[in-house]
Amino acid sequence: MDDKTLESLKYPIGRFQMPETVSRDIFNSWLRTWEVGPDKLEQCLAGLSFAQLNTPYREGGWTVAQLVHHIADSHMNAYIRLRLTLTEDRPIIKPYDENRWAELPDCFTVPVSVSVLMLKQMHLRSVALLSTLNENDWKRTFFHPEQNTEVPIVRMVGLYAWHLDHHIAHIENLKKKN
């Protein structure tokens, strides 16, 4: 497999690109993705067989079930990071090893519907909170020690909107193949 093919399998909607400036319209479009994304994920999963849920979405990738649990885990961390950033000054977040989390036994035994429900509830709370923020709040940051980077809330909101669409595209691509 050539590099270009692998890149398109890994990033079916492309890599996240942060706009130079983020308007209220862009921010609201990201919030809309946060709002409808869990339902979109649930619809994407509808009708998948046990075998399809346990099929890697690409060669060398996680299974669809692992991917869905990863989405919930990742967005749970985003939810916590958001709340820390709004209540502390430049909190240092705790990174985690997403690959090791995806190998924990519950990722193979718990129905994906549990993680979809978690995602729905976290996004409901997150969107309610994010909708109240002003542009000064968007600039509040947390520090990511592995990346040695200050991450503003506005970037996190855009990144996680992309993240959800990115992984839904992985599942949709698998469905087209199978």
Residue pairs with C-beta under 8 A, 6 or more apart in sequence:
1 9
1 59
9 58
9 59
9 61
9 173
10 58
10 61
11 166
12 166
12 169
12 170
12 172
12 173
13 162
13 165
13 166
13 169
16 158
16 159
16 162
16 163
16 166
18 155
18 158
18 159
19 26
19 158
22 138
22 154
22 158
24 135
26 158
27 138
27 154
27 157
29 161
30 157
30 158
30 161
31 127
31 130
31 131
31 157
31 161
33 161
33 164
33 165
34 123
34 126
34 127
34 130
34 157
34 160
34 161
34 164
35 123
35 127
37 119
37 123
37 161
37 164
37 165
37 168
38 116
38 119
38 120
38 123
38 164
39 120
40 164
40 168
41 68
41 71
41 116
41 119
41 164
41 167
41 168
41 171
42 113
42 116
42 120
44 168
44 171
44 172
44 175
45 53
45 64
45 68
45 112
45 116
45 171
48 64
48 175
52 64
52 174
52 175
52 178
53 63
53 64
53 65
53 112
54 63
54 64
54 65
55 63
55 64
55 174
55 178
56 62
56 63
57 63
57 64
57 67
57 170
57 171
57 173
57 174
58 170
58 173
58 174
61 67
61 170
62 70
62 102
64 112
64 171
64 174
65 107
65 108
65 112
66 102
66 107
66 108
67 167
67 170
67 171
68 112
68 115
68 116
69 102
69 106
69 107
69 110
69 112
69 115
70 98
70 101
70 102
70 107
70 167
71 115
71 119
71 163
71 164
71 167
72 115
72 116
72 118
72 119
72 122
73 96
73 98
73 101
73 102
73 115
74 98
74 160
74 163
75 119
75 122
75 123
75 160
75 163
75 164
76 118
76 122
77 93
77 96
78 126
78 156
78 160
79 122
79 125
79 126
81 91
81 93
81 142
81 151
81 156
82 126
82 129
82 130
82 153
82 156
83 129
84 91
84 93
84 142
85 91
85 140
85 141
85 142
85 153
85 156
86 129
86 137
86 140
86 153
90 141
90 142
90 143
90 150
91 142
91 143
92 142
92 143
92 145
93 142
93 143
93 144
93 145
95 144
95 145
95 146
101 107
130 153
130 157
133 153
137 153
138 152
138 153
138 154
138 157
139 152
139 153
139 154
140 152
140 153
141 150
141 151
141 152
141 153
142 150
142 151
142 156
143 149
143 150
143 151
144 150
144 151
